[in-house]
Amino acid sequence: MEDEDVDRPPDMLEMLTRILDNGHLRSFDQLPGLVADHAGPAGMDNVRIFLADLREQVLREATGRGIDAAEGGETLPIEGTLPGRVFTTMHPLHGPEGTPRRWWVPILDGAERIGVLGADLADGVETEQLNTLASLVGLLVVAKRPHSDAYPRLVRTEAMNLAAELQWNLMPPRSFANPNVVVAAAMEPAYEVGGDAFDYAIAGDQVHLSIFDAMGHDSHAGLAANLAVTACRNERRQDTDLVTTSERVEEHLIEHFGHTTYVTAVLGDVNADTGLFSWINRGHHPPILIRAGRWTTALSCPPAHPLGTDLGLPVTLCREQLEPGDRVLLYTDGITEARDHRGRPFGMDQFTDFVIRHHANGLPVPETLRRLMRAVLDHHDGRLADDATVLCVEWHGPSRNKQLRPTGPAHSA
C-alpha cells in the first residue's frame, strides 16, 4: 500500500505545495522550469508562461533559458490570437482547433493582468485546476519581479529612457479591484514618459487617488513628479488631509527646485462604503464623471495654483456623491491634445465617447484603458509629443457590493 502511494501522481494540493515550497529560493527566470517540473506529473503538460509587455501589445514567453528570460521563447500579438483573447477578456479558452486538450487561462494578481498560462490537460484535470495554478504563478511573478532584471528584459520591447525608468519604478500596479471599487491606469509614451505620474492606495474604507503632470518632458520633469508623488505618499500615510498634503508637497518642491519648475495635480479620496468623492485641484484639468454609462460631466472645483508656483491661491476641498456604477477619470492633457497629421486633437468628446462605448460593450476597466491608449497613439501616428496618462476609478455601490464576490479570473474587474 505504501508503494502505491509513492507511485501515485501528485494531487492538486500537493503540486501547489511543492511549487510554493520550492519557489522561495528561486529567481524569476527559474519559475518556468519550476512550474513545468511540478505541473507535468499532475496532468498539466507542455506548460507555457506568456507575460504581457509594458504596452500590453504582445505576449512574450518566459522560458528561463539563459540570462535573457525570453531567449528561445515566442512572442504573440495580443490582437488576433487566442492567448491574446484570453488576456483581454480574462476568460479561459481551449484550442487552437484540433487541440481540445490545450487550454489557456489568464495569469492575474487581483485585477492586474500579468499574462496567460497554457497547458495540455490530461483526462480528469479541469480548467479550474489550471486557473488555480495560474493564480499561484501570478503571485510568484509579482513576488520575484521587484528584484529581477530578467523580468523587465522580458516585458520591454524597446529601450527605455532615464525619466521613464524613474516613473515606472515609482508607479503602483496599473489595476486594482476589491468588492467596492476598480482602479485602473495607463500611461504613454511608455518608454519615453517624462513628467506624468499617477498614484493610488487603499486604507480602510478610503481609496486615495492622485495624478501629476510636471513641467517639461525630461528627467528633470521626472524628478519633480517623483518628488511630488513621494511627498504626497508621506503625508497621506500620516493621515494628513488633502489640502494640507498639497501644501506640504509644494513646500518640498520649492525646497528642492526653487521656482524653476511646477507640477499640476488632482488629489482625491473615494469613500468605498458611501461613494463620497472628495478632491482638490492644483492647476490641473478637472475630473470627469461618467454616470449610468452614457453621460459625462466635468467636476468643477476652484483650482488653486500649480504646485511649486507659490502664488497664494486658496485650496478648496470639493465633494461629489457618486452613484453605483459611476466612473471618475483623472487625466493629463496628452490624452485630449494628441494631434493627428492634420493637427486635429483627439479631443474631450472622443476621449469620453471612447470610454462610454467600451463600457457599454461590457469590457473591464483595464481593457478599456488599454484600447484607449492604442487609439490615442494611432491618432498621433504612434508617436506622442506629450505624456498621456489616465487614472480611472469605478465605484460599485452598496447594492452591488452584496452580490460581487470573486468567482474566478473573470470577475468584475
Stockholm file with secondary structure:
# STOCKHOLM 1.0

chainA/1-413         MEDEDVDRPPDMLEMLTRILDNGHLRSFDQLPGLVADHAGPAGMDNVRIFLADLREQVLREATGRGIDAAEGGETLPIEGTLPGRVFTTMHPLHGPEGTPRRWWVPILDGAERIGVLGADLADGVETEQLNTLASLVGLLVVAKRPHSDAYPRLVRTEAMNLAAELQWNLMPPRSFANPNVVVAAAMEPAYEVGGDAFDYAIAGDQVHLSIFDAMGHDSHAGLAANLAVTACRNERRQDTDLVTTSERVEEHLIEHFGHTTYVTAVLGDVNADTGLFSWINRGHHPPILIRAGRWTTALSCPPAHPLGTDLGLPVTLCREQLEPGDRVLLYTDGITEARDHRGRPFGMDQFTDFVIRHHANGLPVPETLRRLMRAVLDHHDGRLADDATVLCVEWHGPSRNKQLRPTGPAHSA
#=GR chainA/1-413 SS CHHHHHHSCCCHHHHHHHHHHHHTTCCGGGHHHHHHHHHGGGTEEEEEEEEECTTSSEEEEECCCSSSTTTTCCEEESTTSHHHHHHHHCCCEECSTTCTTEEEEEEEETTEEEEEEEEEECTTCCHHHHHHHHHHHHHHHHHHGGGCSHHHHHHCSSCCCHHHHHHHHHSCCSEEECSSEEEEEEEESTTTCCSEEEEEEEETTEEEEEEEEESSSSHHHHHHHHHHHHHHHHHHTTTCCHHHHHHHHHHHHHHHHTTSCCEEEEEEEEETTTCEEEEEEESSCCCEEEETTTEEEECCCCCBCCBTSCCCCCCCCEEEECCTTCEEEEECHHHHTCBCTTCCBCCHHHHHHHHHHHHHTTCCHHHHHHHHHHHHHHHTTTCCSSCEEEEEEEECCHHHHHHCCCCSTTSCC
#=GC SS_cons         CHHHHHHSCCCHHHHHHHHHHHHTTCCGGGHHHHHHHHHGGGTEEEEEEEEECTTSSEEEEECCCSSSTTTTCCEEESTTSHHHHHHHHCCCEECSTTCTTEEEEEEEETTEEEEEEEEEECTTCCHHHHHHHHHHHHHHHHHHGGGCSHHHHHHCSSCCCHHHHHHHHHSCCSEEECSSEEEEEEEESTTTCCSEEEEEEEETTEEEEEEEEESSSSHHHHHHHHHHHHHHHHHHTTTCCHHHHHHHHHHHHHHHHTTSCCEEEEEEEEETTTCEEEEEEESSCCCEEEETTTEEEECCCCCBCCBTSCCCCCCCCEEEECCTTCEEEEECHHHHTCBCTTCCBCCHHHHHHHHHHHHHTTCCHHHHHHHHHHHHHHHTTTCCSSCEEEEEEEECCHHHHHHCCCCSTTSCC
//
